[in-house]
Amino acid sequence: MSERDFTEHTLESKTVYRGRLLQVQEDTVRLPDGAEARREYIVHPGAAVMLAMPDRGHVIMERQYRYALRDHVYELPAGKIDAGEDALATAKRELLEETGYRAGDWRHLLTTYPVVGYADERIELYLARELEYVGHALDEGEFLDVFTLPLEDAIAWVRSGRIVESKTIIGLLLAEKIAAGQW
């Protein structure tokens, strides 16, 4: 298959909003056919998500309130990558802060871009094994329930729609493959 170049070239870029977590850009670009277009997108620092498995048949999960959805959501532990921080360092820090676990074995599984149509956010997914509970220290203003769930139940929750968050769905489907020795 021949791949044509559809690169858009930035002519002008301006920040229309800058918050603590993200910023919104509005760019004018030159399209491959020479025309101009406007692009709006979110600049995000990225995140690490941890597929923490105490054994082949269980995963560490969290339940927290997500204001944008106005609902409680079941998720794998995750956190924002701080400026200049390595993604694995983020994963280790966040796993400890949110769940109280340290992992003796870390493996990078994949990088995903969850919403390529309007954001540059990247998510680094790690497998964390050989877990040891040492006590957690949540960030100020962070409220969540942490629990261990049988992987079989977690997959059933994905199928039933009880788990709806994309990085968690990806992680749990990979966990199923890992548990079966296929990843």
C-alpha positions in Angstrom: 0.0 0.0 0.0 1.3 3.4 -1.0 1.0 6.0 1.7 0.4 9.6 0.6 1.5 12.6 2.6 -1.4 14.5 4.1 0.7 16.6 6.5 -0.9 19.9 7.5 1.6 22.8 8.1 1.0 25.2 10.9 0.8 28.8 9.8 -0.3 30.4 13.1 -0.9 29.0 16.6 -2.4 30.6 19.6 -3.3 29.4 23.1 -7.0 30.1 23.8 -7.0 28.6 27.3 -4.3 27.5 29.7 -5.4 25.6 32.9 -3.6 23.5 35.5 -4.0 20.2 33.6 -4.4 21.2 29.9 -4.4 23.9 27.4 -6.5 24.6 24.3 -4.8 25.6 21.1 -6.3 27.2 17.9 -4.1 26.9 14.9 -4.4 27.9 11.3 -2.9 25.3 9.0 -2.1 24.8 5.3 -3.8 21.7 4.0 -2.2 19.4 1.4 -4.2 21.0 -1.4 -3.0 24.5 -0.4 -6.2 25.6 1.3 -6.2 26.9 4.9 -8.2 25.5 7.8 -8.6 26.0 11.5 -7.7 23.3 14.0 -8.6 23.3 17.7 -7.0 20.8 20.0 -6.1 20.1 23.6 -2.5 19.9 24.7 -2.2 17.4 27.6 1.0 16.3 29.5 0.2 12.6 29.1 -0.5 9.9 31.6 0.6 6.5 32.9 -1.8 3.7 33.6 -0.9 0.7 35.7 -2.3 -2.8 35.1 -1.4 -4.0 38.6 -1.8 -7.8 38.9 -1.2 -9.4 42.3 -1.5 -12.7 40.5 -2.6 -14.0 37.1 -6.3 -13.9 38.1 -6.7 -10.6 39.8 -6.3 -6.9 39.1 -6.2 -3.8 41.3 -9.0 -1.4 40.5 -10.2 2.0 41.6 -13.6 3.6 41.8 -13.8 7.4 41.7 -16.1 10.2 40.9 -15.4 11.8 37.5 -16.9 15.3 37.5 -17.0 15.6 33.7 -19.3 12.5 33.5 -21.1 13.4 36.8 -20.7 9.7 37.8 -18.5 7.2 39.6 -16.2 5.3 37.3 -14.3 2.0 37.6 -10.7 2.4 36.4 -7.2 1.0 36.5 -4.8 3.2 38.6 -3.4 6.0 36.6 -1.9 9.5 36.8 -0.7 12.5 35.0 3.0 12.7 33.9 4.6 15.7 35.6 6.7 18.0 33.5 10.1 16.4 32.9 9.1 13.2 34.5 9.7 9.8 32.9 6.5 7.8 32.3 7.7 4.8 34.3 8.6 7.1 37.2 5.0 8.4 37.0 3.6 4.9 37.0 5.6 3.9 40.1 4.7 7.1 42.0 1.0 6.9 41.1 0.7 3.2 41.9 2.1 3.9 45.4 0.1 7.1 46.0 -3.2 5.7 44.9 -3.1 2.1 45.9 -0.4 1.7 48.4 1.4 -0.9 46.4 5.0 -1.1 45.1 5.8 -3.4 42.3 9.0 -5.5 41.9 8.4 -6.1 38.2 7.5 -3.5 35.6 6.8 -4.1 31.9 5.8 -1.5 29.3 2.9 -2.8 27.4 1.9 -0.1 24.9 1.4 3.6 24.1 -2.0 4.8 23.1 -3.5 8.1 22.1 -7.1 8.0 23.3 -8.6 10.9 21.4 -6.5 11.7 18.3 -9.2 13.9 16.7 -8.9 16.7 19.3 -6.0 16.0 21.8 -2.3 15.1 21.8 -2.7 13.1 25.1 -0.6 9.9 25.2 -1.1 7.2 27.7 1.7 4.7 28.6 0.3 1.4 29.8 2.5 -0.6 32.2 2.1 -4.1 33.7 3.0 -4.1 37.4 3.6 -7.4 39.2 5.3 -8.7 42.3 3.2 -6.3 44.4 3.9 -5.4 48.0 1.4 -3.4 50.0 3.3 -0.6 51.9 0.4 2.0 52.5 -0.9 4.7 50.3 -0.9 8.5 50.4 -3.6 10.0 48.2 -3.1 13.5 46.8 -5.0 16.3 48.5 -8.5 16.4 47.2 -8.3 12.8 45.7 -11.0 10.4 46.8 -11.2 6.8 45.6 -11.9 3.3 46.6 -9.2 0.8 45.8 -10.0 -2.9 45.6 -8.8 -6.2 44.1 -11.1 -7.7 41.5 -11.0 -11.2 39.9 -9.9 -10.7 36.3 -12.9 -12.8 35.2 -15.2 -10.3 36.9 -13.4 -7.3 35.4 -13.9 -8.7 31.9 -17.6 -9.4 32.7 -17.9 -5.7 33.8 -16.4 -4.6 30.5 -18.9 -6.7 28.6 -21.8 -5.5 30.6 -20.9 -1.9 30.3 -20.1 -1.4 34.0 -16.6 -0.5 33.0 -16.7 2.2 30.3 -13.4 4.0 30.5 -11.2 3.3 27.5 -7.7 3.0 29.0 -9.2 0.5 31.6 -10.9 -1.5 28.9 -7.6 -1.7 26.9 -5.7 -2.7 30.0 -8.2 -5.4 31.1 -8.3 -6.9 27.6 -4.5 -7.1 27.6 -4.7 -8.6 31.1 -6.8 -11.4 29.7 -4.2 -12.0 27.1 -1.4 -11.8 29.7 -3.1 -14.3 32.0 -3.5 -16.7 29.0 0.2 -16.3 28.2 -0.6 -14.7 24.8 1.0 -11.2 25.4 
